[in-house]
Amino acid sequence: MKKTKETLVIAFALFSLFFGAGNLILPPQLGFKAGDFWWLVTLGFVLSAVLVPILGILAHARLQGTIFDFGKKVSPTFALGYAFIIYAISIALPSPRTASVTHEIAIQPFFGTPYILTSMVYFGLVFVFVMNRSRILDILGKVLTPAIIGILLFILGIATFSYPFDFGETVFINPFTDGILEGYQTFDAIGAIVVGGVIIISIDLKKQKASYTEKKRLIRNAGGLAGLGLFLIYAGLIFTGALMHNEFEADISRTALLNGISIKTLGNTAHLFLSVLVSLACFTTAVGIVTGTADFVKFRFGDSRKAYTLTAIIGCVLGVAMGQFDVHYIIAVAVPALMFIYPITIVLILLNVLPEKFASKTVFRAVIGATVLFSIPDFLGSIEMNDVLPTYVRQIALSEYRMGWVLPALVVFGLSNVLKK
């Protein structure tokens, strides 16, 4: 009974780590556009937004370290550079996005104030909380996630029994790969690498007398439960979006669609409650991202308080600068960065999960090198610069789906393992 309780507690912690409020806006529109292929989009989305992040936690369980340890087999310089890039992306994109989501869900529908005012107030408060750490956010986090899940279950249940199982036609050329790429926008694989270690450390502190095998089993079981929960919520939201394809204009935005679905299923009062909960959850996420980034920089600069403060200021200024744009714009801006850094992140997670005999330093360097090299065409394609690439590069398998790195990484992985023998 005690072990079951411990597993459930850790599973809920993992679920809360990945289930950011900003992620709520992604699945419904996927389903809305997927039509009959909502299930195929779900498989793709779950692959990059659930399976890979959970594997990231399992990799942390093996490494028992920090983000730096994920890339150290390539080289210490690579590991440090990768860590700085990840934190820079975190404070420049997902953190500001939380302010935009808050504005579009909780401010815009009720007030006529501009984005810039919301982002200034929002990140002013973020800075105050980052500089004055408080357990209030931890307490809020424990309350917010269950409350949001409860409301979502109502939405999913009402939609399932109120609308006919009639789906439209898909607008996606390849629903599976489009689902995978949309899963990048959750930033959950990055989240697993950045803050997954915190959960592993907390488990170590609570289970000091437990063996390595017992801890690993506990994390594996909790990860499985958390993954199942994420799968059900994401699949339910995609399915709901697909069911309601005739209820909204075809070009409706992600946040407007979530707002519309909640109003049609719950009514205005419950929608207002959901808006407040989502906004608070977004705020705790932003504080966590800026605090985590400031902590990392502080540690790299000899535990300097000045480095912490300066990083917090930069994080909040970037938040205001990017947070004044709408969610659609921030997601579009994020695409090129994600086309480059997400494949590297996925490969680092997979290599760190594999047994040592398949993931030596030589294998790490070769596979990461191939991934970096073949992510460049996907990055250039995302900024409409495909024409600068030779024809043979554009003909690499899966490159038309912006996943041209997959086959080269697999081939190099196989060859490097064969040759080292």
TORKOL-4160 file (C-alpha; in steps of 0.2 Angstrom, whole numbers, padded with zeros to 4 digits, m for minus):
421
<pt num="1" X="0000" Y="0000" Z="0000"/>
<pt num="2" X="0014" Y="0012" Z="0005"/>
<pt num="3" X="0023" Y="0008" Z="m0012"/>
<pt num="4" X="0007" Y="0011" Z="m0022"/>
<pt num="5" X="0005" Y="0028" Z="m0013"/>
<pt num="6" X="0023" Y="0033" Z="m0017"/>
<pt num="7" X="0021" Y="0028" Z="m0035"/>
<pt num="8" X="0005" Y="0038" Z="m0036"/>
<pt num="9" X="0013" Y="0054" Z="m0028"/>
<pt num="10" X="0028" Y="0053" Z="m0040"/>
<pt num="11" X="0017" Y="0050" Z="m0055"/>
<pt num="12" X="0007" Y="0065" Z="m0051"/>
<pt num="13" X="0023" Y="0075" Z="m0049"/>
<pt num="14" X="0029" Y="0070" Z="m0066"/>
<pt num="15" X="0011" Y="0073" Z="m0074"/>
<pt num="16" X="0012" Y="0091" Z="m0066"/>
<pt num="17" X="0029" Y="0094" Z="m0073"/>
<pt num="18" X="0024" Y="0090" Z="m0091"/>
<pt num="19" X="0006" Y="0096" Z="m0091"/>
<pt num="20" X="0009" Y="0114" Z="m0093"/>
<pt num="21" X="m0006" Y="0126" Z="m0096"/>
<pt num="22" X="0001" Y="0132" Z="m0112"/>
<pt num="23" X="0000" Y="0114" Z="m0119"/>
<pt num="24" X="m0019" Y="0115" Z="m0117"/>
<pt num="25" X="m0020" Y="0125" Z="m0133"/>
<pt num="26" X="m0011" Y="0113" Z="m0144"/>
<pt num="27" X="m0021" Y="0097" Z="m0145"/>
<pt num="28" X="m0039" Y="0104" Z="m0148"/>
<pt num="29" X="m0034" Y="0113" Z="m0164"/>
<pt num="30" X="m0024" Y="0097" Z="m0170"/>
<pt num="31" X="m0040" Y="0087" Z="m0168"/>
<pt num="32" X="m0050" Y="0101" Z="m0176"/>
<pt num="33" X="m0040" Y="0101" Z="m0192"/>
<pt num="34" X="m0036" Y="0082" Z="m0192"/>
<pt num="35" X="m0054" Y="0076" Z="m0196"/>
<pt num="36" X="m0055" Y="0057" Z="m0198"/>
<pt num="37" X="m0037" Y="0056" Z="m0195"/>
<pt num="38" X="m0038" Y="0062" Z="m0177"/>
<pt num="39" X="m0031" Y="0046" Z="m0171"/>
<pt num="40" X="m0016" Y="0046" Z="m0182"/>
<pt num="41" X="m0012" Y="0064" Z="m0176"/>
<pt num="42" X="m0014" Y="0058" Z="m0158"/>
<pt num="43" X="m0001" Y="0045" Z="m0161"/>
<pt num="44" X="0011" Y="0057" Z="m0168"/>
<pt num="45" X="0008" Y="0070" Z="m0154"/>
<pt num="46" X="0009" Y="0057" Z="m0140"/>
<pt num="47" X="0026" Y="0051" Z="m0147"/>
<pt num="48" X="0035" Y="0068" Z="m0146"/>
<pt num="49" X="0025" Y="0075" Z="m0131"/>
<pt num="50" X="0023" Y="0060" Z="m0120"/>
<pt num="51" X="0034" Y="0045" Z="m0124"/>
<pt num="52" X="0050" Y="0055" Z="m0127"/>
<pt num="53" X="0048" Y="0066" Z="m0111"/>
<pt num="54" X="0045" Y="0051" Z="m0100"/>
<pt num="55" X="0060" Y="0043" Z="m0108"/>
<pt num="56" X="0069" Y="0059" Z="m0103"/>
<pt num="57" X="0065" Y="0055" Z="m0085"/>
<pt num="58" X="0071" Y="0037" Z="m0086"/>
<pt num="59" X="0087" Y="0044" Z="m0093"/>
<pt num="60" X="0089" Y="0056" Z="m0078"/>
<pt num="61" X="0086" Y="0041" Z="m0067"/>
<pt num="62" X="0101" Y="0032" Z="m0075"/>
<pt num="63" X="0112" Y="0047" Z="m0075"/>
<pt num="64" X="0108" Y="0054" Z="m0058"/>
<pt num="65" X="0114" Y="0071" Z="m0064"/>
<pt num="66" X="0109" Y="0088" Z="m0072"/>
<pt num="67" X="0106" Y="0094" Z="m0090"/>
<pt num="68" X="0125" Y="0095" Z="m0092"/>
<pt num="69" X="0126" Y="0076" Z="m0090"/>
<pt num="70" X="0115" Y="0073" Z="m0105"/>
<pt num="71" X="0128" Y="0079" Z="m0117"/>
<pt num="72" X="0145" Y="0076" Z="m0108"/>
<pt num="73" X="0149" Y="0060" Z="m0118"/>
<pt num="74" X="0150" Y="0071" Z="m0133"/>
<pt num="75" X="0161" Y="0083" Z="m0124"/>
<pt num="76" X="0160" Y="0095" Z="m0109"/>
<pt num="77" X="0160" Y="0110" Z="m0121"/>
<pt num="78" X="0146" Y="0103" Z="m0131"/>
<pt num="79" X="0136" Y="0099" Z="m0115"/>
<pt num="80" X="0139" Y="0117" Z="m0108"/>
<pt num="81" X="0134" Y="0125" Z="m0125"/>
<pt num="82" X="0119" Y="0114" Z="m0127"/>
<pt num="83" X="0113" Y="0119" Z="m0109"/>
<pt num="84" X="0115" Y="0137" Z="m0112"/>
<pt num="85" X="0105" Y="0136" Z="m0129"/>
<pt num="86" X="0091" Y="0126" Z="m0120"/>
<pt num="87" X="0090" Y="0139" Z="m0106"/>
<pt num="88" X="0090" Y="0154" Z="m0118"/>
<pt num="89" X="0076" Y="0146" Z="m0129"/>
<pt num="90" X="0066" Y="0142" Z="m0113"/>
<pt num="91" X="0066" Y="0161" Z="m0107"/>
<pt num="92" X="0064" Y="0167" Z="m0125"/>
<pt num="93" X="0049" Y="0157" Z="m0131"/>
<pt num="94" X="0039" Y="0145" Z="m0119"/>
<pt num="95" X="0040" Y="0158" Z="m0104"/>
<pt num="96" X="0033" Y="0173" Z="m0114"/>
<pt num="97" X="0020" Y="0161" Z="m0122"/>
<pt num="98" X="0013" Y="0159" Z="m0105"/>
<pt num="99" X="0009" Y="0178" Z="m0104"/>
<pt num="100" X="0001" Y="0177" Z="m0121"/>
<pt num="101" X="m0010" Y="0162" Z="m0117"/>
<pt num="102" X="m0015" Y="0171" Z="m0101"/>
<pt num="103" X="m0020" Y="0187" Z="m0111"/>
<pt num="104" X="m0030" Y="0178" Z="m0124"/>
<pt num="105" X="m0039" Y="0166" Z="m0112"/>
<pt num="106" X="m0042" Y="0177" Z="m0096"/>
<pt num="107" X="m0039" Y="0195" Z="m0101"/>
<pt num="108" X="m0044" Y="0198" Z="m0120"/>
<pt num="109" X="m0062" Y="0190" Z="m0118"/>
<pt num="110" X="m0066" Y="0202" Z="m0104"/>
<pt num="111" X="m0056" Y="0218" Z="m0106"/>
<pt num="112" X="m0050" Y="0228" Z="m0120"/>
<pt num="113" X="m0032" Y="0230" Z="m0114"/>
<pt num="114" X="m0017" Y="0227" Z="m0126"/>
<pt num="115" X="m0005" Y="0213" Z="m0125"/>
<pt num="116" X="0010" Y="0224" Z="m0120"/>
<pt num="117" X="0001" Y="0229" Z="m0104"/>
<pt num="118" X="m0003" Y="0211" Z="m0099"/>
<pt num="119" X="0015" Y="0206" Z="m0102"/>
<pt num="120" X="0022" Y="0220" Z="m0092"/>
<pt num="121" X="0011" Y="0217" Z="m0077"/>
<pt num="122" X="0013" Y="0198" Z="m0079"/>
<pt num="123" X="0032" Y="0198" Z="m0079"/>
<pt num="124" X="0034" Y="0212" Z="m0066"/>
<pt num="125" X="0025" Y="0200" Z="m0055"/>
<pt num="126" X="0036" Y="0185" Z="m0061"/>
<pt num="127" X="0051" Y="0195" Z="m0057"/>
<pt num="128" X="0045" Y="0198" Z="m0039"/>
<pt num="129" X="0042" Y="0180" Z="m0036"/>
<pt num="130" X="0059" Y="0175" Z="m0044"/>
<pt num="131" X="0068" Y="0187" Z="m0032"/>
<pt num="132" X="0058" Y="0182" Z="m0017"/>
<pt num="133" X="0055" Y="0163" Z="m0018"/>
<pt num="134" X="0040" Y="0157" Z="m0010"/>
<pt num="135" X="0031" Y="0141" Z="m0006"/>
<pt num="136" X="0015" Y="0149" Z="m0012"/>
<pt num="137" X="0018" Y="0143" Z="m0030"/>
<pt num="138" X="0022" Y="0125" Z="m0025"/>
<pt num="139" X="0005" Y="0125" Z="m0015"/>
<pt num="140" X="m0004" Y="0133" Z="m0030"/>
<pt num="141" X="0004" Y="0120" Z="m0042"/>
<pt num="142" X="m0003" Y="0106" Z="m0031"/>
<pt num="143" X="m0020" Y="0113" Z="m0032"/>
<pt num="144" X="m0021" Y="0120" Z="m0049"/>
<pt num="145" X="m0017" Y="0104" Z="m0059"/>
<pt num="146" X="m0030" Y="0093" Z="m0051"/>
<pt num="147" X="m0043" Y="0107" Z="m0053"/>
<pt num="148" X="m0039" Y="0109" Z="m0072"/>
<pt num="149" X="m0039" Y="0091" Z="m0075"/>
<pt num="150" X="m0056" Y="0090" Z="m0066"/>
<pt num="151" X="m0063" Y="0103" Z="m0077"/>
<pt num="152" X="m0056" Y="0095" Z="m0093"/>
<pt num="153" X="m0064" Y="0079" Z="m0089"/>
<pt num="154" X="m0081" Y="0087" Z="m0088"/>
<pt num="155" X="m0077" Y="0095" Z="m0105"/>
<pt num="156" X="m0072" Y="0079" Z="m0113"/>
<pt num="157" X="m0087" Y="0070" Z="m0105"/>
<pt num="158" X="m0099" Y="0082" Z="m0111"/>
<pt num="159" X="m0092" Y="0084" Z="m0128"/>
<pt num="160" X="m0092" Y="0065" Z="m0131"/>
<pt num="161" X="m0110" Y="0062" Z="m0126"/>
<pt num="162" X="m0117" Y="0078" Z="m0134"/>
<pt num="163" X="m0110" Y="0078" Z="m0151"/>
<pt num="164" X="m0111" Y="0065" Z="m0165"/>
<pt num="165" X="m0096" Y="0055" Z="m0170"/>
<pt num="166" X="m0095" Y="0065" Z="m0186"/>
<pt num="167" X="m0078" Y="0070" Z="m0192"/>
<pt num="168" X="m0073" Y="0082" Z="m0206"/>
<pt num="169" X="m0059" Y="0080" Z="m0219"/>
<pt num="170" X="m0041" Y="0082" Z="m0213"/>
<pt num="171" X="m0031" Y="0098" Z="m0219"/>
<pt num="172" X="m0014" Y="0089" Z="m0215"/>
<pt num="173" X="m0004" Y="0081" Z="m0229"/>
<pt num="174" X="0004" Y="0069" Z="m0217"/>
<pt num="175" X="m0006" Y="0068" Z="m0200"/>
<pt num="176" X="0006" Y="0057" Z="m0191"/>
<pt num="177" X="0022" Y="0068" Z="m0194"/>
<pt num="178" X="0012" Y="0084" Z="m0191"/>
<pt num="179" X="0006" Y="0077" Z="m0174"/>
<pt num="180" X="0025" Y="0074" Z="m0170"/>
<pt num="181" X="0030" Y="0092" Z="m0175"/>
<pt num="182" X="0016" Y="0100" Z="m0165"/>
<pt num="183" X="0022" Y="0089" Z="m0150"/>
<pt num="184" X="0038" Y="0099" Z="m0151"/>
<pt num="185" X="0029" Y="0115" Z="m0146"/>
<pt num="186" X="0025" Y="0107" Z="m0129"/>
<pt num="187" X="0043" Y="0109" Z="m0125"/>
<pt num="188" X="0041" Y="0094" Z="m0114"/>
<pt num="189" X="0056" Y="0084" Z="m0120"/>
<pt num="190" X="0066" Y="0100" Z="m0115"/>
<pt num="191" X="0057" Y="0101" Z="m0099"/>
<pt num="192" X="0062" Y="0083" Z="m0095"/>
<pt num="193" X="0080" Y="0087" Z="m0097"/>
<pt num="194" X="0080" Y="0104" Z="m0088"/>
<pt num="195" X="0069" Y="0100" Z="m0072"/>
<pt num="196" X="0068" Y="0081" Z="m0072"/>
<pt num="197" X="0083" Y="0080" Z="m0062"/>
<pt num="198" X="0074" Y="0089" Z="m0048"/>
<pt num="199" X="0062" Y="0075" Z="m0046"/>
<pt num="200" X="0075" Y="0062" Z="m0046"/>
<pt num="201" X="0085" Y="0071" Z="m0032"/>
<pt num="202" X="0069" Y="0073" Z="m0022"/>
<pt num="203" X="0066" Y="0054" Z="m0024"/>
<pt num="204" X="0084" Y="0051" Z="m0018"/>
<pt num="205" X="0082" Y="0061" Z="m0003"/>
<pt num="206" X="0066" Y="0052" Z="0002"/>
<pt num="207" X="0072" Y="0035" Z="m0002"/>
<pt num="208" X="0090" Y="0035" Z="0004"/>
<pt num="209" X="0089" Y="0018" Z="0010"/>
<pt num="210" X="0082" Y="0011" Z="m0006"/>
<pt num="211" X="0093" Y="0002" Z="m0018"/>
<pt num="212" X="0096" Y="0009" Z="m0036"/>
<pt num="213" X="0086" Y="m0005" Z="m0043"/>
<pt num="214" X="0071" Y="0000" Z="m0032"/>
<pt num="215" X="0072" Y="0018" Z="m0036"/>
<pt num="216" X="0073" Y="0014" Z="m0054"/>
<pt num="217" X="0058" Y="0003" Z="m0053"/>
<pt num="218" X="0048" Y="0016" Z="m0044"/>
<pt num="219" X="0052" Y="0030" Z="m0057"/>
<pt num="220" X="0048" Y="0018" Z="m0071"/>
<pt num="221" X="0031" Y="0013" Z="m0064"/>
<pt num="222" X="0027" Y="0032" Z="m0059"/>
<pt num="223" X="0033" Y="0037" Z="m0077"/>
<pt num="224" X="0021" Y="0024" Z="m0085"/>
<pt num="225" X="0006" Y="0031" Z="m0075"/>
<pt num="226" X="0011" Y="0049" Z="m0079"/>
<pt num="227" X="0012" Y="0044" Z="m0097"/>
<pt num="228" X="m0005" Y="0036" Z="m0097"/>
<pt num="229" X="m0013" Y="0051" Z="m0089"/>
<pt num="230" X="m0005" Y="0063" Z="m0102"/>
<pt num="231" X="m0010" Y="0051" Z="m0116"/>
<pt num="232" X="m0028" Y="0051" Z="m0110"/>
<pt num="233" X="m0029" Y="0070" Z="m0108"/>
<pt num="234" X="m0021" Y="0074" Z="m0124"/>
<pt num="235" X="m0031" Y="0061" Z="m0134"/>
<pt num="236" X="m0047" Y="0067" Z="m0126"/>
<pt num="237" X="m0043" Y="0085" Z="m0131"/>
<pt num="238" X="m0039" Y="0080" Z="m0149"/>
<pt num="239" X="m0054" Y="0070" Z="m0150"/>
<pt num="240" X="m0065" Y="0084" Z="m0143"/>
<pt num="241" X="m0058" Y="0096" Z="m0156"/>
<pt num="242" X="m0062" Y="0084" Z="m0170"/>
<pt num="243" X="m0080" Y="0081" Z="m0164"/>
<pt num="244" X="m0083" Y="0100" Z="m0164"/>
<pt num="245" X="m0076" Y="0103" Z="m0181"/>
<pt num="246" X="m0092" Y="0111" Z="m0187"/>
<pt num="247" X="m0094" Y="0123" Z="m0172"/>
<pt num="248" X="m0081" Y="0136" Z="m0176"/>
<pt num="249" X="m0073" Y="0145" Z="m0191"/>
<pt num="250" X="m0060" Y="0135" Z="m0200"/>
<pt num="251" X="m0046" Y="0148" Z="m0196"/>
<pt num="252" X="m0050" Y="0150" Z="m0178"/>
<pt num="253" X="m0034" Y="0152" Z="m0167"/>
<pt num="254" X="m0029" Y="0139" Z="m0154"/>
<pt num="255" X="m0034" Y="0149" Z="m0139"/>
<pt num="256" X="m0050" Y="0155" Z="m0146"/>
<pt num="257" X="m0054" Y="0136" Z="m0150"/>
<pt num="258" X="m0051" Y="0131" Z="m0132"/>
<pt num="259" X="m0061" Y="0146" Z="m0126"/>
<pt num="260" X="m0075" Y="0141" Z="m0138"/>
<pt num="261" X="m0075" Y="0123" Z="m0133"/>
<pt num="262" X="m0076" Y="0127" Z="m0114"/>
<pt num="263" X="m0090" Y="0139" Z="m0116"/>
<pt num="264" X="m0100" Y="0127" Z="m0127"/>
<pt num="265" X="m0098" Y="0113" Z="m0115"/>
<pt num="266" X="m0097" Y="0121" Z="m0098"/>
<pt num="267" X="m0106" Y="0138" Z="m0100"/>
<pt num="268" X="m0099" Y="0155" Z="m0096"/>
<pt num="269" X="m0097" Y="0154" Z="m0077"/>
<pt num="270" X="m0086" Y="0138" Z="m0078"/>
<pt num="271" X="m0076" Y="0145" Z="m0093"/>
<pt num="272" X="m0072" Y="0160" Z="m0082"/>
<pt num="273" X="m0066" Y="0148" Z="m0068"/>
<pt num="274" X="m0055" Y="0138" Z="m0081"/>
<pt num="275" X="m0048" Y="0154" Z="m0087"/>
<pt num="276" X="m0042" Y="0159" Z="m0070"/>
<pt num="277" X="m0035" Y="0142" Z="m0066"/>
<pt num="278" X="m0025" Y="0141" Z="m0083"/>
<pt num="279" X="m0019" Y="0159" Z="m0080"/>
<pt num="280" X="m0012" Y="0154" Z="m0063"/>
<pt num="281" X="m0004" Y="0138" Z="m0069"/>
<pt num="282" X="0004" Y="0148" Z="m0084"/>
<pt num="283" X="0011" Y="0160" Z="m0071"/>
<pt num="284" X="0019" Y="0147" Z="m0060"/>
<pt num="285" X="0027" Y="0139" Z="m0076"/>
<pt num="286" X="0034" Y="0156" Z="m0081"/>
<pt num="287" X="0041" Y="0158" Z="m0063"/>
<pt num="288" X="0049" Y="0141" Z="m0064"/>
<pt num="289" X="0057" Y="0144" Z="m0080"/>
<pt num="290" X="0065" Y="0160" Z="m0076"/>
<pt num="291" X="0070" Y="0154" Z="m0058"/>
<pt num="292" X="0078" Y="0138" Z="m0066"/>
<pt num="293" X="0087" Y="0148" Z="m0079"/>
<pt num="294" X="0094" Y="0160" Z="m0066"/>
<pt num="295" X="0099" Y="0146" Z="m0054"/>
<pt num="296" X="0109" Y="0138" Z="m0069"/>
<pt num="297" X="0118" Y="0154" Z="m0073"/>
<pt num="298" X="0121" Y="0158" Z="m0055"/>
<pt num="299" X="0129" Y="0140" Z="m0053"/>
<pt num="300" X="0140" Y="0143" Z="m0068"/>
<pt num="301" X="0147" Y="0159" Z="m0062"/>
<pt num="302" X="0152" Y="0153" Z="m0045"/>
<pt num="303" X="0136" Y="0155" Z="m0035"/>
<pt num="304" X="0135" Y="0173" Z="m0040"/>
<pt num="305" X="0119" Y="0183" Z="m0033"/>
<pt num="306" X="0122" Y="0196" Z="m0046"/>
<pt num="307" X="0122" Y="0183" Z="m0060"/>
<pt num="308" X="0106" Y="0177" Z="m0053"/>
<pt num="309" X="0098" Y="0194" Z="m0053"/>
<pt num="310" X="0104" Y="0199" Z="m0070"/>
<pt num="311" X="0098" Y="0183" Z="m0078"/>
<pt num="312" X="0081" Y="0186" Z="m0069"/>
<pt num="313" X="0080" Y="0203" Z="m0077"/>
<pt num="314" X="0085" Y="0197" Z="m0094"/>
<pt num="315" X="0072" Y="0183" Z="m0093"/>
<pt num="316" X="0058" Y="0195" Z="m0088"/>
<pt num="317" X="0063" Y="0208" Z="m0101"/>
<pt num="318" X="0063" Y="0195" Z="m0114"/>
<pt num="319" X="0046" Y="0190" Z="m0108"/>
<pt num="320" X="0039" Y="0207" Z="m0110"/>
<pt num="321" X="0047" Y="0209" Z="m0127"/>
<pt num="322" X="0040" Y="0192" Z="m0134"/>
<pt num="323" X="0024" Y="0192" Z="m0123"/>
<pt num="324" X="0017" Y="0207" Z="m0132"/>
<pt num="325" X="0014" Y="0196" Z="m0147"/>
<pt num="326" X="m0001" Y="0183" Z="m0149"/>
<pt num="327" X="0001" Y="0165" Z="m0146"/>
<pt num="328" X="0001" Y="0160" Z="m0165"/>
<pt num="329" X="0016" Y="0172" Z="m0168"/>
<pt num="330" X="0026" Y="0165" Z="m0154"/>
<pt num="331" X="0023" Y="0147" Z="m0160"/>
<pt num="332" X="0028" Y="0152" Z="m0177"/>
<pt num="333" X="0044" Y="0160" Z="m0171"/>
<pt num="334" X="0048" Y="0145" Z="m0161"/>
<pt num="335" X="0047" Y="0133" Z="m0176"/>
<pt num="336" X="0065" Y="0136" Z="m0183"/>
<pt num="337" X="0073" Y="0134" Z="m0166"/>
<pt num="338" X="0063" Y="0118" Z="m0162"/>
<pt num="339" X="0068" Y="0111" Z="m0179"/>
<pt num="340" X="0086" Y="0112" Z="m0174"/>
<pt num="341" X="0087" Y="0109" Z="m0155"/>
<pt num="342" X="0072" Y="0096" Z="m0153"/>
<pt num="343" X="0080" Y="0082" Z="m0164"/>
<pt num="344" X="0096" Y="0084" Z="m0154"/>
<pt num="345" X="0086" Y="0083" Z="m0138"/>
<pt num="346" X="0077" Y="0068" Z="m0143"/>
<pt num="347" X="0093" Y="0059" Z="m0148"/>
<pt num="348" X="0102" Y="0064" Z="m0132"/>
<pt num="349" X="0087" Y="0056" Z="m0122"/>
<pt num="350" X="0087" Y="0040" Z="m0132"/>
<pt num="351" X="0106" Y="0038" Z="m0131"/>
<pt num="352" X="0106" Y="0041" Z="m0112"/>
<pt num="353" X="0092" Y="0028" Z="m0110"/>
<pt num="354" X="0101" Y="0014" Z="m0120"/>
<pt num="355" X="0113" Y="0002" Z="m0111"/>
<pt num="356" X="0131" Y="0008" Z="m0111"/>
<pt num="357" X="0137" Y="m0005" Z="m0124"/>
<pt num="358" X="0126" Y="0003" Z="m0137"/>
<pt num="359" X="0130" Y="0021" Z="m0132"/>
<pt num="360" X="0148" Y="0024" Z="m0130"/>
<pt num="361" X="0157" Y="0041" Z="m0131"/>
<pt num="362" X="0161" Y="0036" Z="m0150"/>
<pt num="363" X="0143" Y="0032" Z="m0153"/>
<pt num="364" X="0137" Y="0048" Z="m0145"/>
<pt num="365" X="0149" Y="0059" Z="m0155"/>
<pt num="366" X="0145" Y="0051" Z="m0171"/>
<pt num="367" X="0126" Y="0051" Z="m0169"/>
<pt num="368" X="0124" Y="0068" Z="m0162"/>
<pt num="369" X="0136" Y="0075" Z="m0176"/>
<pt num="370" X="0124" Y="0067" Z="m0189"/>
<pt num="371" X="0109" Y="0074" Z="m0180"/>
<pt num="372" X="0116" Y="0092" Z="m0179"/>
<pt num="373" X="0121" Y="0091" Z="m0198"/>
<pt num="374" X="0105" Y="0084" Z="m0204"/>
<pt num="375" X="0094" Y="0096" Z="m0193"/>
<pt num="376" X="0101" Y="0111" Z="m0203"/>
<pt num="377" X="0091" Y="0107" Z="m0219"/>
<pt num="378" X="0075" Y="0106" Z="m0208"/>
<pt num="379" X="0080" Y="0122" Z="m0199"/>
<pt num="380" X="0083" Y="0131" Z="m0216"/>
<pt num="381" X="0067" Y="0124" Z="m0223"/>
<pt num="382" X="0057" Y="0131" Z="m0208"/>
<pt num="383" X="0063" Y="0149" Z="m0213"/>
<pt num="384" X="0060" Y="0146" Z="m0231"/>
<pt num="385" X="0078" Y="0144" Z="m0237"/>
<pt num="386" X="0077" Y="0127" Z="m0245"/>
<pt num="387" X="0083" Y="0134" Z="m0261"/>
<pt num="388" X="0101" Y="0136" Z="m0254"/>
<pt num="389" X="0102" Y="0117" Z="m0252"/>
<pt num="390" X="0108" Y="0105" Z="m0265"/>
<pt num="391" X="0094" Y="0095" Z="m0273"/>
<pt num="392" X="0101" Y="0078" Z="m0266"/>
<pt num="393" X="0100" Y="0085" Z="m0248"/>
<pt num="394" X="0081" Y="0090" Z="m0251"/>
<pt num="395" X="0078" Y="0072" Z="m0257"/>
<pt num="396" X="0084" Y="0064" Z="m0241"/>
<pt num="397" X="0070" Y="0052" Z="m0234"/>
<pt num="398" X="0057" Y="0062" Z="m0223"/>
<pt num="399" X="0065" Y="0079" Z="m0227"/>
<pt num="400" X="0048" Y="0084" Z="m0235"/>
<pt num="401" X="0041" Y="0082" Z="m0217"/>
<pt num="402" X="0055" Y="0092" Z="m0209"/>
<pt num="403" X="0062" Y="0076" Z="m0201"/>
<pt num="404" X="0077" Y="0073" Z="m0212"/>
<pt num="405" X="0088" Y="0069" Z="m0197"/>
<pt num="406" X="0079" Y="0053" Z="m0193"/>
<pt num="407" X="0086" Y="0041" Z="m0205"/>
<pt num="408" X="0104" Y="0048" Z="m0205"/>
<pt num="409" X="0105" Y="0047" Z="m0186"/>
<pt num="410" X="0099" Y="0029" Z="m0187"/>
<pt num="411" X="0111" Y="0024" Z="m0200"/>
<pt num="412" X="0126" Y="0032" Z="m0191"/>
<pt num="413" X="0120" Y="0024" Z="m0174"/>
<pt num="414" X="0120" Y="0007" Z="m0183"/>
<pt num="415" X="0137" Y="0009" Z="m0192"/>
<pt num="416" X="0146" Y="0017" Z="m0176"/>
<pt num="417" X="0141" Y="0002" Z="m0166"/>
<pt num="418" X="0146" Y="m0011" Z="m0179"/>
<pt num="419" X="0163" Y="m0002" Z="m0182"/>
<pt num="420" X="0168" Y="0000" Z="m0164"/>
<pt num="421" X="0167" Y="m0019" Z="m0162"/>
